Amino acid sequence: MRSTARACLVGLLAGISAPVQAEPLGTAFYYQGQLNASGQPRVAITTLDSTLFENASGGNAVGGPLTNNLVAVSNVCSL
């Protein structure tokens, strides 16, 4: 029983002391939303302005504004 506990402890310590390397982040940014005009879903070519905030309910802006021109908006969901 002691050898099993010792082996687990050695394995745990080896895992903790192993160097950690972070993978580089990509540039993909996924988002979803709904665009309405006069209470109806908007299906058109439009301009989207985006700003990234530090909190879901506002706070300080940490990125943007970023403008994307000629964005096709449809009622189709895709990933």
C-alpha positions, 0 to 999 in steps of 0.5 A: 500500500505504501509503494502505491501511495509513494508512486502516486506522490512521485507522479504528482510531483513530476507533473507539477514540476514539468515545464509548461509551454503555452500554445500560440493563439490564433486570429479566429474570433467567433461571434453570434448575434441577431440584427433586427430592423423595425422588429424584423430580422435584417437580411442585407449587406451592411456595415458592422461596427464592433467593440470588445469590452472587459465585462459582459455588461459593459465596463471599459473598452479593451478593443475596437471599434473595428468596422467591417464593410459589406458584411452579408447578413442572413437568417442562416446560422453557420460555424 
